Amino acid sequence: MFDSGFNEKRGFDWGVFIAGVVSVILSIFLFANPGKGLRGLVIILAVLSIMQGIAWISMYAGFRGIFGPSWTTLLSGIFDILIGIFFLWNNQIGAYTIAFVVALWFIIDSLIGVIFAWHLRFFETGWYFFFNLLLNILGLVVGVMLLLRPVIAGMSTIYLIAIYLLIFGINEIALAFMHR
């Protein structure tokens, strides 16, 4: 009665299939070579930082006549470029920075979760208050452990990316066959 057109056969989707296969291959590579994956992530972030710096400086130059000189824009651009160059020059510092940010992310998110869980005690949530509090305290402990062991934090980040790429890739491969 109501045909939305989604049931029509469109054939095999090669673009989605190739994206899925490349994602699965990249995932396998990251599982096999987490150190190279972490260096690759540092290089990607360094290049993005340099590009962002160039964009800030370009905005400074382009909008200077309209808004007047914005030294924060110029300094931010220079800072981004210097950080990018530094990470390209010293991949190890970049990897430690990524590890430090991931550990801080765990700690801050878990602290916010503990505060949120503490507010749950005023509501009749039953066991969920204790369960939520326990999980957030566990997250806080993991965050502190990652802060003390930055190599594990860096490798964990690569493994999480690899798991995501594997799931994404398998999903894309299945999607390519969906409308055959």
N, C-alpha and C positions, 0 to 999 in steps of 0.2 A: 504494500500500500504506500508506504513512505520510503522511497529509495533515495538515500543520501549520496549514492554514487561511490561509496567506500568499498562496495563489494565487487566492483569491476576489476577484472584482471588487467594489470598494467605491465606484466612481464618482469623479468629478473632485473633487480636494481644493482647494476655493477658498481656505481659510486659508493653506495652504502656497504656493499660487500667488501670492496677494496679497503674502505675505512676500517671495517671490522677486522679484516685480516692484518692490516698494518698495526692496529691497536693490540691485537693478540701477540703479534711478533715482538712489538716493543715491550709488552708486559713480560714476555719470556726473557728478553734481553735484560730487563731491569732486575728480574729475579736472579738471573745468572751473574749479573755484574752490578751489584748495588753501588759499589764505589764509583764506577764510571757513570752510573746514573746520577749520583749526587754531584759529581763534577759537571755533568751536562746541565743539571738544574741550576748550578751556580753560574755557569756560562750564560744560560738563557736569562736568568735574573739580572746578570751584569749587563747584557746587551739591552734588555728592557729598561734598566736604569739609565743607561747612556741615551737611549732614545727619548725617555721621559725628560732628561736634562736638556736635550736639544729642543724638545717641544716647549719647555719652560722658557728657554732663552728666546726662542722664536716668538712666543707670546709677549715676552718683555719687549722685544724689538717692534712687534706689530702693533701693540696697544699702547705704547709709550706716548704717542701723540694724542690718544683719546683720554686715557686715564692718568697720564703723568707717569713719571718713573716709579716703578714698584721694585724696590731693592730686594724685597722678599722673593719675588718671582725670579729675579736674576740670580740671587744667592742660592735659591733652591735648585735652579738649573745647573749651576756650577757644582753644587754639592752632589747632585744625582750623577753627573758625569764623572766626578772624582771617585765616588763610591763604585760605579760600574767599572772604571779603569782599575781600581784597586782590587776588586773581586776577580777581574780577568788576570791581573798580575799575580794574585795570591789566592788560588782556589780554596786553599785550606781555611783561610779566614772567612771566606764566603760560606763554606760548609758549616763552620762553627756558628756563624751568624744565623743560618737557617735552623740549625739545631737549637740554638738559644731561643729563637722566636717560637718554635714549636713547643718547647718546654714551657715558656711563659704563657703561651696560649692555653695549654693544659691547666696550668696553675690558676690563671685568672678566671677561666671558664669554670673551673671547679670551685673556686672561692665564691663566685657569683651563685653557683648552684647550691652551695652550703647555705648562703644567706637566704636564697629562695626557699630552700627546704625548711629552714628555721621558721619562716613565715607560715609554712604549711601546718605547723603544729597547732595553730589557732583554728584550723578548720577540721572538720571530722573526716580526715582522709584515711584513718585507720593505719594499716601497715605501710601505706605508700610513703608517709613521712619518714619512717625509719629506713625504708628501702632507698629512697631518694637521697637521704642524708648519707647512708653507707656508700652508695655509688659515687657521690661527689667527694667524699673523703678518700675513697680509693683513687679517684681521678687526681686528687691533690697529691697523694703519695706518688702516683706514677709521674706526675709533672715534676716533682722534686727529684725523683730518681733520674728522669730525663735531663734535668738541669745539671745533675752531678755526673752524668754519663752522656756527654753530647754526641759521641759517636753513635750510640744506640738511638738517640733522637734523630740524627740525620738518616741513618739506615731505615728506621721505622717510617720516616716520611717517604722514602723511596719505595718501600714495600707497600705502603698504602696507595701510592700512585700506581704501582704495578697491579695491585688488586683491582683498583678502579678501571684501569685500562683493559684488564682481562674481562671484567663484567661488561663494560661498554662494548668491547670488541665482539664478544659472544652475542650480545643483544643485537648489534648491527648486522652480524652474519645471519641471525635468525630473521631479522626484519627484511633483509634482501630476498629471502625465499618466501616471504609472507604473501605477496600478491602475484605469485607465479600462476 
